[in-house]
């Protein structure tokens, strides 16, 4: 493939890294607004989501231009396709940040509300998976990507444990049902962040190994 194609792909990789960094910040800010009742952070998250939307549109347009100009095949074609898919996954994570911020605002209306201690642990693990999946993409490291897929089980376990805590709070303190439902939604949204990270990792395996591992039962 021509040097122009290589340069275009390098630009796209930098865009993906910038987009991911912004998305990670949005999730952190959304959860911080939840932990500290900072409604101004929640408003900032909604505003910056438009920045991620612009990244998504620009990356898709660049990918389509590359397909039209260079007609890549095999591994190069997979690279372009995977970049488009990763941008879409990151855009969805940014939407999740907005949803968490909105739930945070709902909880803040109820004053002090007991936050589960492991909520931050779940947040950090989900974001670590997201960050590592992008690193695996840049490095084209299939082994690292497969390892990330296995880590989703830990987030699922935290999800179940935290949901159980929320249900216990609702049973013991019926007056906290409404904020508890908001928190229930936040926990499920964080679980979805890990799911999107797993999707990216699976795309990396497809890029490097030309293997689709999303549906293992179909590969037997």
C-alpha positions in Angstrom: 0.0 0.0 0.0 1.2 3.6 -0.7 2.9 5.9 1.7 -0.2 8.1 1.5 -2.3 5.3 2.8 0.1 4.6 5.7 0.1 8.3 6.6 -3.7 8.5 6.5 -4.0 5.5 8.8 -1.5 7.0 11.3 -3.6 10.2 11.4 -6.7 8.0 12.1 -4.9 6.2 14.9 -4.1 9.5 16.5 -7.7 10.6 16.2 -8.8 7.4 17.9 -6.4 7.9 20.7 -7.7 11.5 21.2 -11.3 10.4 21.0 -10.7 7.7 23.6 -8.9 10.1 26.0 -11.9 12.4 25.8 -14.4 9.6 26.4 -12.4 8.4 29.4 -12.5 11.9 30.9 -16.3 12.1 30.3 -16.9 8.8 32.2 -14.6 10.0 35.1 -16.4 13.4 35.3 -19.8 11.7 35.2 -18.9 9.4 38.1 -17.2 12.2 40.0 -20.4 14.3 39.7 -22.2 11.3 41.2 -19.8 10.8 44.1 -19.5 14.5 45.0 -22.9 15.9 44.0 -21.3 18.3 41.5 -24.1 19.0 39.1 -21.9 21.4 37.1 -19.7 18.4 36.0 -22.9 16.7 34.8 -23.7 19.7 32.6 -20.1 19.7 31.2 -20.4 16.1 30.3 -23.5 16.7 28.2 -21.7 19.6 26.5 -18.5 17.7 25.7 -20.5 14.8 24.3 -20.9 16.9 21.1 -17.1 16.9 20.8 -17.1 13.2 20.7 -19.9 13.2 18.1 -17.7 15.4 15.9 -14.8 12.9 16.3 -17.1 10.1 15.2 -18.3 11.9 12.1 -14.8 13.0 11.1 -13.3 9.5 11.5 -16.1 7.9 9.5 -15.7 10.4 6.7 -11.9 9.9 6.6 -12.4 6.1 6.5 -14.9 6.3 3.6 -12.4 8.6 1.8 -9.6 6.1 2.3 -11.8 3.3 0.9 -12.7 5.3 -2.1 -9.1 6.4 -2.9 -7.0 3.4 -2.1 -9.3 0.4 -2.4 -7.5 -1.5 0.4 -7.7 -5.3 0.7 -7.1 -8.0 3.3 -5.4 -6.7 6.4 -5.5 -3.0 5.2 -9.2 -3.3 4.6 -9.8 -4.8 8.0 -7.8 -1.9 9.6 -10.1 0.7 8.0 -13.2 -1.3 9.0 -12.0 -1.7 12.6 -11.3 2.0 12.9 -14.9 2.8 11.9 -16.2 0.3 14.4 -14.0 1.5 17.3 -15.1 5.1 16.7 -18.7 4.0 16.9 -18.1 2.1 20.1 -16.4 5.1 21.7 -19.3 7.3 20.6 -21.6 5.0 22.5 -19.5 5.1 25.6 -19.7 8.9 25.5 -23.5 8.6 25.4 -23.2 6.4 28.4 -21.3 9.2 30.2 -24.2 11.6 29.5 -26.7 9.0 30.8 -24.6 8.6 34.0 -24.4 12.4 34.4 -28.2 12.7 34.1 -28.7 10.0 36.7 -26.2 11.8 38.9 -28.3 15.0 38.7 -31.4 12.9 39.8 -29.6 11.5 42.8 -28.3 14.9 43.8 -31.9 16.1 44.2 -32.2 13.7 47.2 -29.4 15.1 49.3 -26.9 12.7 50.9 -27.2 9.2 49.4 -24.9 6.3 50.5 -22.7 5.4 47.5 -21.4 1.8 47.4 -17.7 1.7 48.1 -17.0 -0.5 45.1 -18.6 1.8 42.5 -15.3 3.5 41.9 -13.6 0.1 41.6 -16.1 -0.9 38.9 -15.6 2.4 37.1 -11.8 2.1 37.1 -11.9 -1.5 35.9 -14.3 -0.7 33.0 -12.2 2.3 32.0 -9.0 0.3 32.3 -10.5 -2.2 29.9 -11.4 0.5 27.5 -7.9 2.1 27.6 -6.2 -1.2 27.2 -8.4 -2.2 24.3 -7.3 0.9 22.4 -3.6 0.1 23.3 -4.1 -3.4 21.9 -5.5 -1.8 18.7 -2.6 0.6 18.3 -0.1 -2.2 19.0 -2.1 -4.8 17.0 -1.7 -7.1 19.9 -4.1 -10.0 19.6 -3.0 -11.7 22.8 -3.7 -8.6 24.9 -7.1 -8.1 23.2 -8.1 -11.7 24.1 -7.0 -11.1 27.7 -9.3 -8.0 27.9 -12.2 -10.1 26.8 -11.7 -12.3 29.8 -11.7 -9.4 32.2 -15.3 -8.6 31.4 -16.3 -11.4 33.8 -14.9 -9.3 36.7 -17.0 -6.3 35.8 -20.0 -8.6 35.5 -19.3 -9.8 39.0 -19.0 -6.3 40.4 -22.3 -5.4 38.6 -24.1 -8.3 40.3 -22.7 -7.4 43.7 -23.5 -3.7 43.5 -27.0 -4.3 42.2 -27.6 -6.6 45.2 -26.4 -3.8 47.5 -28.8 -1.4 45.9 -31.7 -3.8 46.2 -30.9 -4.2 49.9 -31.0 -0.4 50.4 -34.4 -0.2 48.7 -35.8 -2.9 50.9 -34.5 -1.4 54.2 -35.1 2.2 53.3 -38.2 2.6 51.0 -37.7 6.4 51.1 -34.5 5.9 49.0 -36.2 3.9 46.2 -36.0 6.8 43.7 -32.3 7.6 44.1 -31.6 3.9 44.3 -33.2 3.4 40.9 -31.0 6.1 39.5 -27.9 4.3 41.0 -29.2 1.0 39.6 -29.1 2.6 36.1 -25.6 4.0 36.7 -24.3 0.6 37.6 -25.8 -1.0 34.5 -24.3 1.8 32.4 -20.8 1.1 33.7 -21.2 -2.5 32.9 -22.0 -1.5 29.3 -18.7 0.5 29.2 -16.9 -2.8 29.8 -19.0 -4.5 27.1 -18.0 -1.8 24.6 -14.3 -2.3 25.6 -14.8 -6.0 25.0 -16.3 -5.3 21.6 -13.2 -3.2 20.7 -10.9 -6.0 21.9 -12.8 -8.5 19.7 -12.4 -6.2 16.8 -8.6 -6.1 17.4 -8.6 -10.0 17.3 -10.4 -9.7 14.0 -7.9 -7.2 12.7 -4.8 -9.2 13.7 -6.0 -12.8 13.4 -8.8 -12.4 10.8 -10.9 -14.3 13.3 -14.4 -13.3 14.5 -14.8 -14.3 18.1 -18.0 -12.5 19.0 -20.0 -15.7 18.7 -17.8 -18.5 19.9 -20.6 -21.2 19.6 -20.7 -20.5 15.9 -17.0 -21.1 15.6 -17.1 -24.7 16.9 
